[in-house]
Amino acid sequence: MSGNSNLQALSDAGVAIWLDDLSRQRINSGNLAELIDNKNLVGVTSNPTIFASALSNAADYNDQVRELAGRGAGVEEAVRELMTKDIRDAADVFREVHTATGGEDGRISLEVDPRLAHDTESTVKEALELAKAVDRPNLFVKIPATVEGLPAITRTLAEGISVNVTLIFSVQRYREVMDAFITGLERARENGHDISQIFSVASFFVSRVDSEIDKRLKQLDGPEHLYGKAAIANARLAYAAYEEVFTGQRWQALEQVGAHRQRPLWASTGVKEPAYSDTRYVDELVAPNTVNTMPESTLEAVADHGNVLGDTVSGTAGASQQVFDSLSEIGIDLDDVYTVLEREGVEKFEKSWDELLRTVSQQLEQAR
């Protein structure tokens, strides 16, 4: 483990530190291994935006692009092969962490094509194909928590595949995700899978909630004390829901035969508002059995000046609910907030996917 006291304190409090970034340059340079050794890193998340950025900025992909162009690979095939190679190589870097944590950490996430976010059947098909293509025990297939994504989550887990559920914004949707997870494990067990080998995280997006609600507060000339309060309150209410569901009878029946809880994962923890502390979505969301996936700038900020004081979440549900009661009272339509955030989240990833296809298309043309 690292010599950094802030990161060590975070790990000791039960927070798994993951990096919200991946590139071939990071793998090949040894930077990823270095972060594991020195910064308590135990996992990585990727998404279409991260891959679009990596592929547009690095020469590390040139040899593989030339090879793909040489055998006449199509653009979509090339994108998948470029991505799965990075995921496989990163998974191998994390193999020791994966073994040491009994399979819980040392995890790498790869997202299904975001254009399938509202297509259950195609999402399941792609999730199975990705798991087969990567062929690593420490892969998480990422599936969005859209209405259509929920049954896809259940069906993918039922096939024995570990899942990272992404793009969760509301506590209500999070409850539906936990139900989809538990149903998936029940079916996996019926299908003869060893459910002690199936893991999952539920990626609850944080900073975007503040961005959207602060914008609406400004339009309503809302009270100062409510600015920057919603995202942390939302995540804390999600954790209270997690504690409730994973101590219930239905869950205990699975736990007795080796099932692992689906951990809450705090995503979108980079701070977008300059007036707020750059470590707030880490310091204020410390709780046992959680994951915090951070951009590297946030990881470095926490290492440098984070204020990790142990569990800052348990027992905060009452105060967190008051924040939302106050927001509702002044006219913030919370259901609309979550609808907008989910739609924008899917659209952002679709846009990045299109960018990814364009970049790879150009690179293939140049290589030919």
N, C-alpha and C positions, 0 to 999 in steps of 0.2 A: 504494500500500500504506500501511498505518497507521504512525503514529509510535510504536506500542506495541512495545517491544523483545521482550516475551515472546511475543506473537502473531506477530511477524515471525520470531522464532527458530523457532517451530513451523512456519510456512510454509517457512522455509529448510531445515528438516529433512525436508521432503517430506510433511508432514501438511496435508491440505486441511481448512480450518475451515468447518464447516457449522453452521447453527442448527437446533435441534430444536424449532421453534415457527413458527407462521404464523397470521396473522389479517388481516382486511381493514383493521383499524385500523392495524396495523403497516405495511401497504403504503401506505394512503392518507396517513398522517402523514409519510411520508418516512423513517421509522425504518429500514426495510429497506435503502434506498439509503445511509443514513448508516452502517449497520454494514458495508456493502461498502466504503465509502470510508475508514472509520476503524478497523475491527476485523478486516481481512483476511478478511471473510466471502466464501465462494465457492460457497455452496449452502444449501439448506433442505430439511429433512425434515418431513413432516406425518404424522399418523396419526388415527384416529377420535377418540382422547381429546383431541388438540389442537383438532380442529374442534369437538367438543362444547363445549369450554371457550370457544372464540372466538365461537361462535354464541349462547351463553347470556349473554354479557357485553357485547355491543356493539350500538350503534344503527346502525352502519355498514351493516347488512344490511337495514334497514327498507324502503328504497325497492324493493330487488329482491324482498323478501318480498311487498310490496303488489302488485307487478307479477305475481308468480307466482300470488298469490291471485286477482287480477283475471281471469286467464285459466283459472282452475280447475285449476291444477296439483296433482297428487297429492303426498303427502308425500315419497315416495322420489324422484320426479322433481325436486321442489324441493330436496331435500338435494344431489342430484347437481349441479344447476345452480348452487347457491350455492358448492359446493366447487370446481367446475371454473372458475368465474369467478376465485376467489382464486388458483388454481393458474396460470391463464393470465396474470393480472396480475403475479404474482410472477415467472413465467418471463420476462415482458417486462422486468422490472426487472433480471434477471440476464443479459439477452441479450449485453451487451458482455463480461461475464466468460466466458460460454459461447464466444463467438467467440475471445477472447484465449487461451483454454486449449485450443483445437482441439477443443472439444466435451466435454472431460473433466469440467470443472466448470461452474459456472453452472447447476446442476441443481436441479430441484424434484421432489419425490416425492409421488405420490398413490396411496393404498392401495385395492386392491379391497375390496369389501364383506367384512368379516371373517367373516360368517356362511357364506361360501363356502370357508373354510379347508380343509375336508375334501371338496371337490367340484371335481375337476380340470376337467371340461368347462365348468362355469359360471364358474370362475376365468378360463379362457382367453377365453371369450366376453366377460366383463366387461373384461378387460385390453385387448382389441382395441377395445371400445366406448369405454373411457376415453381411449385414445391418440387415437382419432378425435375425441372430444368436445373434448379440450384442444387438439389440433392445434398443438403447439409442439415444436420439435426438441430442446429441453432438458428434456423430461419424462422422469422415471423412473416407470414403473408398479411399485408395490410389491406383491410376492406373498410370502406367508408360506412358510417352509421346512418345512412339514408334509410328511409322506410323500406326500400327495395333491398338494401344491403343487409338488413336484419336477418331475413331467412337465409341469405347467402352465408352469413357468419355461422349460423347453426349448422348448415349443411357441410361447410368446410371443416368445422370442428368434428362433426360426426364421422368424417373420413380420417380422423386422427391427425389433422394438420393444425399446428399452432398458429394463432391469429392475433395480430395487432389491429384492434378496431380503432379507426381514425375518424376525425372530424365530428367529435361529440361536443356539443355546446350547451345543451340544457340538461338539468337533473332528470327530467322526465324521460328524455331520450336515453340517458345513461341507465336508467332503471330497465328500459326495454333492451338495452345492450346486455346487461347482466342476465336478464331472463333468456335472451338468445344464447348466451354463453352456457348457462346451466343446462338448457335444453340440448345444446350441442354435445355436452359431455354425457348427458343421459343417453343420447342416441349413439355416441361413440362406444359407450360401454355395451349397449345392446348389439352393436356391430362387431364386438369382440376386440376392440382396441384396448390397450393398456392406458387407462386415463391418467396414470401417474406420469406418463411421458408427454402429456399435452399441456401446454402453457398458453397464457393469454395476458395481454394488457389492454386497457381501455383508455385511449388517448383523448383526454379532456382538454380542449383548447382554452387557453387562459387570456392572454393579453388582448386578443381580438374582441373579447366581451367588453373590456374597458374602453377600447377604441370606439366601438359602436355606441355604447351607452353614454360615454362622455360627450360624444357628438350630439346625441339627442338631448342631453342635459343642457348643453350650450344653446340649442335651438329653443328650449323651453325656459331659458334663463333660470335653471334649477339651482338649488342651494349648493354652495361650495363644498359642504361637508360630505356630499354624496359622490363627488368626482373621485374616480380611481378606486372606488370601493367594491364595485360589482363583481369584477373578475375573481378576486380572492374569496369573496363571500360565496360565489357560485361554486368554486372548486371545493370550498369547505363543506357546503351542503352536499356536494357529490360524495365527499368522503363519509359523511354521516349516513348517506344512503348505502354506500359500500359496507359500512360496519353493520348496518341493519340486515342487509341481504345475506352477507356471508357469516352470519351467526344464526340464520334461520334453519328450520328443520329440513327443508328441502336440500339445502346446501350440505348440512351435516351428514346426510345419507351418502353423499358423494365423497365428502372429505374422509369418511371412515374407510373408504376403499382406495385412498391414495390421491384424490383430486387436489389440485393446487388452486388457490384463489386467483381470480383474475385481478391483477393489481391495477389500481388507478395510475395512469401516467399523465403527468402535467406536461402538455405540449404548448408550443407558442409562448415560451417563457422569456423570450427576448423582449425588453421593454421598448415600446414604440413612442412613448411620451417623454420628452427630455426632462420634464419637471419631476418625474418619478425616479426613485432610486433604481439603478440598473440591476440590482440584485433582489428586488422586492418579490418577484414571482418564484424565487427560490427560498429566501428567508422566511416568507410568510406561509409557505406551503410545505413545511417539514412535518411528516407523519410517518409512522411505521408502515412498512410494506407498500411503499409507493415508488414510482420512478419519476425522475425529472430529466427530460431530454432538452439539452441547452445548445444554442448556437455557441461556437467557440468563444465569442466575445463575452457572453454571459458566464461561461465556465471560468474564463480568466478573471472576470470581475469578482466572482464569488471567491475564487482562490485568493485574490488580492485584498478585498475589503468586505466580504460577505459577513453577515451578522447572524450566525447560526446558533440559536439558543435552545435547541431541542424541539420537541413537539409543539408546533404553533397552530395545530388544526383541531385536535381532539377537544370536544367540549365547547366548540365555537358555533354550533348550529343555530342556537337561539339568536345570538347577535347577528349572525349572517342572514337569517330570515328577516330580521328587522330592516336590513338594508333593502331587501327586495320589496317588503311591504311599503317602505318609504318611496321607492322608485315607482311603484304602482300608483300610490296615492297622488303623485304629482303628474301622472299621465303617461309614463313610459309603458309602451305596449311590449311586454317582455316576450310574448309569443312571436310577435313580429320580429323582434331583435334576433331570436334564434333562427327563425325562418330565413331571414336575410343573411345571417352569418353562414348558415349551411350552404345556401345557394352560392354565395360569393366564394366559399371555400372550394366547392366543386368546380366552379368556373375558373378559379385561379389555377387549379391543378390541370384543368383541361387546356388552358392557355399555355401553361408550361409544357404540356405534352406536345401540343402543336409546334411549339418552339423547338423542342427536342427533335421532332420529326424533320423540321426544316433544316436544323443544324446538321443532322446526320445525313440527310439527303445531299446537302452541299458538299459534305466531306467525302461521301461516296463518289460524287461526280468528279471532284478534284482528283481523287485517287485513281479513277478510271482514265 
